Amino acid sequence: MLAGTILTLGGFFYKRFFDWWLFRTLHLCGIIYVGLLALLREYCPLTILENTVRAKYNPDLTYPGSFIVHYIEKLVYPDVNPSTIIGAYYIYCCFYYSGIYN
């Protein structure tokens, strides 16, 4: 996270940073590595490291499968009462058909 923040700020304040041949080469290698992991159906080494550290701290904190599936699943399938979603949809439809939101 820290390296990503530093690189983003570096690119924001120094526009030629992304034209640097070393940055482009490392970025291309990263893309190829992630593509190979996806093709081989392997987990990212950071996910394995995270689960190992979680297991040493508290075995109940580990999760099966992928990092992305674990966290994105909570966003896609939230633990929300269906009446809340139906109510929000009803309010959206009222605004849409009344011309306020259109």
ABEGO torsion letter per residue (X at the ends): XAAAAAAAAAAAABAAAAABAAAAAAAAAAAAAAAAAAAAGBBBAAAAAAAAAAAAABAAABBBEBAAAAAAAAAABBBBBAAAAAAAAAAAAAAAAAGAAX
